[in-house]
Amino acid sequence: MALYVYKFGGTSVGSVERIKAVAEKVKNAHALGDQIVVVLSAMSGETNRLIALAKEMQAQPTEREMDVLISTGEQVTVALLSMALHELGCEACSYTGGQVKILTDSSHTKARIRKIDDSRIHAHLNQGKVVVVAGFQGVDEHDNITTLGRGGSDTTAVALAAALKADECHIYTDVDGVYTTDPRVEPKARRLERITFEEMLEMASLGSKVLQIRSVEFAGKYNVALRVLSSFTDGNGTLITYEESPMESALISGIAFNRDEAKLTITGVPDLPGVAFKILGPVADANIEVDMIIQNIADDATTDFTFTVHRNDYHRAKAILAQTCDELGARKVTGDDSIVKVSIVGVGMRSHAGIASTMFKTLASEGINIRMISTSEIKISVVVDEKYLELAVRALHAAFNLDQGGTLAQP
């Protein structure tokens, strides 16, 4: 007998009809003899509706009360799915995160899971019941309701799978797996049969929206096998695991991109110890996250310092940098919020030379100028002008043969 945790997102439970369809899928799996725990998000659009209501009451809603409010969306879906399962003759029981109990810290609206009491779930599973758990939520040590942040239902599902020692955790979405890149940009994008945790973590951090990054981190830490599947079509989806296929030597697994980038440069900064901290310290104090960083030293004992931030933080960061420019006696501050980041990801980079040169040659042949470069063991990221995004993705997809598997011939 296998134990599976199924997670269904907001679009999968966006209407009564879709909840009934989920119930059919769960009942059929349960009928095979497997133990099933289901984690649900709120119905699509419901969390936004609740947030809007809160803001009609308070311009800056109290975080504790906000958690009480927005956690109700998942309570609706777990109750409705349990009703639908009962209607199909399948015994089920629903629980909020607090009833399970999923214990978190006290960071309202962005809590982190500390511990899960799995005894109640195991008791019901052993009675042959389907257990339906509200995602996205838990309680702190004082029994205050907490929520895990946007996309937190993925994290709930993975955490439950780890606690229950589930065979696999299935994340049902509106796509049928993880693709080599976004099919809306490159129609030749191919669904991956499997991908490693490392690759998926890089893809998620670099702009892929299939899985919440915290859930991937959690799955990797506790070695929970994840499978991404479609709620609407049958198929095997994509398995995310530590295991690499010994039969393949894939150079690149996928191409990720992020449109929400902006670049800032401060020029003519005196090249002295601690200057990087003096530039980035005030930015960090404003809770602005910095991504890529480049520093160029000039012959006149000055440096040009360039970094990227989220596009929403561009104007705030630029204002902070302008003040820093005056304090340091630097020449000027320039910026550009019409850039994007394109990244290639693959564990094959560890054992194959020439990946970077192929990437740079491909972009050059298309007349695409690289503005910044960042690398790690299994990824290379470049910043280019926004107008070249789709051209860059399609050219790189072809250059690394991703529509055909992106593999090298075996010796």
Residue pairs with C-beta under 8 A, 6 or more apart in sequence:
1 33
1 34
1 35
2 34
2 35
2 167
2 168
3 34
3 35
3 36
3 37
3 125
3 164
3 165
3 166
3 167
4 29
4 34
4 35
4 36
4 37
4 166
4 167
4 168
4 169
4 170
5 37
5 38
5 39
5 157
5 158
5 160
5 161
5 164
5 166
5 168
5 169
5 170
6 26
6 29
6 36
6 37
6 38
6 39
6 157
6 170
6 172
7 38
7 39
7 40
7 41
7 135
7 153
7 154
7 156
7 157
7 169
7 170
7 171
7 172
8 22
8 38
8 39
8 40
8 41
8 172
8 231
9 41
9 44
9 153
9 171
9 172
9 173
9 174
9 231
10 41
10 42
10 43
10 44
10 45
10 46
10 47
11 18
11 44
11 173
11 174
11 231
12 18
12 22
12 41
12 172
12 173
12 174
12 231
12 232
13 19
13 22
13 40
13 41
13 42
13 43
13 44
13 77
13 80
13 81
14 43
14 44
14 45
15 43
16 80
18 231
19 77
19 80
19 81
19 84
20 84
21 231
22 38
22 81
22 84
22 172
22 231
23 81
23 84
23 85
23 87
23 88
23 90
24 88
25 231
26 36
26 38
26 81
26 85
26 90
26 130
27 85
27 88
27 89
27 90
27 130
29 36
30 36
30 90
30 130
31 90
35 125
36 130
36 131
37 121
37 125
37 130
37 131
37 132
37 133
37 160
37 164
37 166
38 78
38 81
38 130
38 131
38 132
38 133
39 133
39 134
39 135
39 153
39 156
39 157
39 160
40 74
40 77
40 78
40 81
40 132
40 133
40 134
40 135
40 153
41 73
41 74
41 77
41 135
41 136
41 153
42 70
42 73
42 74
42 76
42 77
42 136
43 73
43 76
43 77
46 73
46 76
47 70
47 73
47 150
50 69
50 70
50 72
50 73
51 66
51 70
53 69
54 61
54 65
54 66
54 69
54 70
55 61
61 69
63 108
63 109
64 108
64 144
66 108
66 109
67 108
67 109
67 137
67 144
67 145
67 146
67 147
68 145
70 147
71 96
71 97
71 134
71 136
71 137
71 145
71 147
74 96
74 97
74 134
74 135
74 136
74 137
74 153
75 96
75 134
77 134
78 94
78 95
78 96
78 132
78 133
78 134
79 94
81 92
81 94
81 132
82 92
82 93
82 94
82 130
82 132
85 91
85 92
85 130
85 132
86 92
90 130
91 127
91 128
91 129
91 130
92 129
92 130
92 131
92 132
93 124
93 129
93 130
93 131
93 132
94 132
94 133
94 134
95 120
95 121
95 131
95 132
95 133
95 134
96 133
96 134
96 137
97 133
97 134
97 135
97 136
97 137
97 138
97 139
97 145
97 156
98 137
98 138
98 139
98 143
98 145
99 120
100 116
100 117
100 120
100 121
100 133
100 138
101 116
101 117
101 138
101 139
102 113
102 116
102 137
102 138
102 139
102 156
102 159
103 113
103 114
103 115
103 116
103 117
103 138
103 139
103 140
103 141
104 111
104 112
104 113
104 114
104 138
104 139
104 140
104 146
104 148
105 111
105 112
105 114
105 140
105 146
106 140
106 141
106 142
106 144
106 146
107 146
108 144
108 146
108 147
109 147
109 149
110 147
110 148
110 149
111 138
111 140
111 146
111 147
111 148
111 149
112 148
113 138
113 148
113 155
113 156
113 159
113 218
116 159
116 160
116 163
118 160
118 163
118 164
121 131
121 133
121 160
121 164
122 164
124 131
125 131
133 156
133 160
134 156
135 152
135 153
135 154
135 156
135 157
136 147
136 148
136 152
136 153
136 156
137 145
137 146
137 147
137 148
137 152
137 156
138 145
138 146
138 148
138 156
139 145
139 146
140 146
148 155
148 156
148 214
149 214
150 212
151 212
151 214
151 215
152 212
152 214
154 171
154 211
154 212
154 214
154 215
155 212
155 214
155 215
155 218
157 169
157 171
157 215
158 169
158 215
158 218
158 219
158 222
158 224
158 226
159 218
160 166
160 169
161 168
161 169
161 219
161 224
162 218
162 219
162 222
162 224
166 224
167 225
168 224
168 225
168 226
168 227
169 219
169 224
169 225
169 226
169 227
170 227
170 229
170 237
171 211
171 215
171 226
171 227
171 228
171 229
172 229
172 230
172 231
173 210
173 228
173 229
173 230
173 231
174 230
174 231
174 232
175 210
175 228
175 230
176 191
176 229
176 230
176 233
176 235
176 237
177 191
177 192
177 228
177 229
177 230
177 235
177 236
177 237
177 238
178 191
178 192
178 195
178 200
178 203
178 208
178 210
178 228
178 238
178 240
178 254
179 189
179 190
179 191
179 192
179 254
180 186
180 189
180 190
180 192
180 253
180 254
180 255
180 397
180 402
180 403
180 406
181 189
181 254
181 255
181 256
181 257
181 393
181 397
181 402
182 189
182 257
182 393
183 189
185 257
185 389
185 390
185 393
185 394
186 255
186 390
186 393
186 394
186 397
188 397
188 398
188 402
188 403
189 397
189 402
189 403
190 402
190 403
190 405
191 238
192 238
192 253
192 254
193 236
193 238
193 239
194 238
194 239
194 240
194 241
194 243
194 245
195 203
195 238
195 239
195 240
195 253
195 254
196 240
196 241
196 242
196 243
196 244
196 253
196 347
197 216
197 219
197 220
197 240
197 241
197 242
198 220
198 347
198 378
199 253
199 254
199 345
199 346
199 347
199 378
200 208
200 211
200 216
200 226
200 240
201 213
201 216
201 217
201 220
202 256
202 343
202 345
202 376
202 378
202 379
203 210
203 253
203 254
203 256
203 345
204 210
204 211
204 212
204 213
204 216
205 213
206 256
206 257
206 258
206 341
206 343
206 345
206 379
206 381
207 256
207 257
207 258
207 259
207 341
207 343
208 254
208 256
210 228
211 226
211 228
211 240
215 226
216 226
216 240
218 224
219 225
219 226
219 240
220 242
223 242
225 239
225 240
225 241
226 239
226 240
226 241
227 236
227 237
227 238
227 239
227 240
228 237
228 238
228 240
229 235
229 236
229 237
230 237
244 347
247 410
248 405
248 407
249 348
249 351
249 352
249 407
249 408
249 410
250 346
250 347
250 348
250 405
250 406
250 407
251 346
251 348
251 349
251 352
251 355
251 400
251 406
251 407
251 408
252 344
252 345
252 346
252 348
252 349
252 355
252 400
252 402
252 406
253 345
253 346
253 347
253 348
253 406
254 344
254 345
254 346
254 402
255 342
255 343
255 344
255 345
255 393
255 396
255 397
255 402
256 342
256 343
256 345
257 340
257 341
257 342
257 343
257 389
257 392
257 393
258 340
258 341
259 311
259 340
259 386
259 389
260 310
260 311
260 312
261 291
261 308
261 309
261 310
261 311
261 339
261 340
261 341
261 383
262 308
262 309
262 310
262 311
262 313
262 314
262 317
262 335
262 336
262 337
262 339
263 306
263 307
263 308
263 335
263 336
263 337
263 339
263 371
263 372
263 383
264 306
264 307
264 308
264 309
264 314
264 317
264 318
264 321
264 333
264 334
264 335
265 304
265 305
265 306
265 333
265 334
265 335
266 279
266 304
266 305
266 321
266 324
266 325
266 328
266 330
266 332
266 333
267 302
267 304
267 330
267 331
267 332
267 333
267 334
268 302
268 304
268 330
268 331
268 332
269 275
269 279
269 302
269 303
269 304
269 305
269 328
269 330
270 301
270 302
270 303
270 328
270 329
270 330
271 297
271 298
271 301
271 302
271 303
275 303
275 305
275 328
276 295
276 305
278 324
278 327
278 328
279 305
279 321
279 324
279 328
280 290
280 293
280 307
282 320
282 323
282 324
283 290
283 307
283 309
283 317
283 320
283 321
284 290
286 316
286 317
286 320
288 309
288 310
288 313
288 316
288 317
288 320
289 309
289 310
289 313
290 307
290 308
290 309
291 307
291 308
291 309
291 310
291 341
291 374
292 307
292 308
292 341
292 372
292 374
292 381
292 383
293 305
293 306
293 307
294 305
294 306
294 307
294 372
294 373
295 303
295 304
295 305
295 306
296 303
296 304
296 306
297 303
298 304
302 330
302 331
306 372
308 339
308 341
308 372
308 383
309 317
311 337
314 335
314 337
318 333
318 335
321 333
322 333
324 330
325 331
325 332
325 333
338 385
338 386
338 387
339 371
339 383
339 384
339 385
339 386
340 383
340 384
340 385
340 386
340 388
340 389
341 381
341 382
341 383
342 381
342 382
342 384
342 389
342 392
342 393
342 396
343 379
343 380
343 381
343 382
344 355
344 359
344 379
344 380
344 396
344 400
345 378
345 379
346 355
346 378
346 379
346 406
347 378
348 355
348 406
348 408
349 355
349 377
349 378
349 379
349 380
350 377
350 378
352 408
355 380
356 375
356 380
358 399
358 400
359 380
359 382
359 396
359 399
360 370
362 395
362 396
362 399
363 370
363 382
363 384
363 392
363 395
363 396
365 395
366 388
366 391
366 392
366 395
368 384
368 385
368 388
368 391
368 392
368 395
369 384
369 385
370 382
370 383
370 384
371 382
371 383
371 384
371 385
372 382
372 383
373 380
373 381
373 382
373 383
374 380
374 381
374 382
375 381
382 392
384 392
397 403
400 406
401 407
